[in-house]
Amino acid sequence: TNQIFAPQQCETKAFYHRGKLLLMANNGLTTQAYQSADGSKCSMISDNIASLPTPCYVRDILQHNDTLYYITNNTLYTSTDGLAWVAWSNTASEYKLVNMVVSYDGKAWCLLENTNHSLQLATIAADSVEIMTDIAGLKDGVLPANFPISDFAALSFGSSSERPRAMVVGGYNMKGEVVNTRWNLEYATADGYRLKDFSIAQPSFKSLTGVSIVQYGNHLIMFGGTDNDLKWRSDILYSDDEGMNWYVPDTAQNKLPDSYTSRQNQAVVLDNQQNIFIIGGQSFASSYSDVYRGYLNELKWAIINE
């Protein structure tokens, strides 16, 4: 296949941003940006984004509305186009910025490490932080030791209860351990925000890193990743109950084509026509730069950058 970016670039993140696909890629030395209308042809719009630090772990970039957020070394970087980034260095002594988490309930959420070396959730803007100390299920807002800090999948979605919800799945915790957690963050008028780990009641898969999750119709759909035995997931997982239980769909169409290679850290994004794009990813020996597009009412997947 024709590659949309150089094969040595081992980390990617894609967004549907202002009506186009925006792809960020990093090879450990430089960060590039690419743009595409439909994934079949991709144009480089920057070969070296100098306003981002080196190295830049682009998988940690979060899109909130039309703004991109990235945290590293206690500094927040924000951009409205992926090219020009503005840095804000945290000077507060009571916490350090750790990572972005999810765009949820009209806010950009991040992780902080306090002076006791514990994690807390916060909402963050361009130059301000609000620590979320009043979350039901947490004491003083301190997160459990098995909450992830990297390589997790996070998604906010509409729920049947009409309450805003978010889910954080898998990843590595502060000790570098792979976790089998599926954290559900929900807001209810009666008691505000509350956090619960669904994996305690329903441990339906092993610990995972590098997965991607999207909401499609009434389903949550999970792609890729590896478990703690370093086994690659090649199947698609569905959840019909908002992340409590997951299963492999049993129809012939609900699977990726034979040409698709199992991987993790793939970029998965929805456009405004409800197409799902799977872009790039990694395995032990390879980095991928292929693009697959699927429309899941039909689930006819095709590689589109040949």
Disulfide bonds with the S-S distance in Angstrom:
none
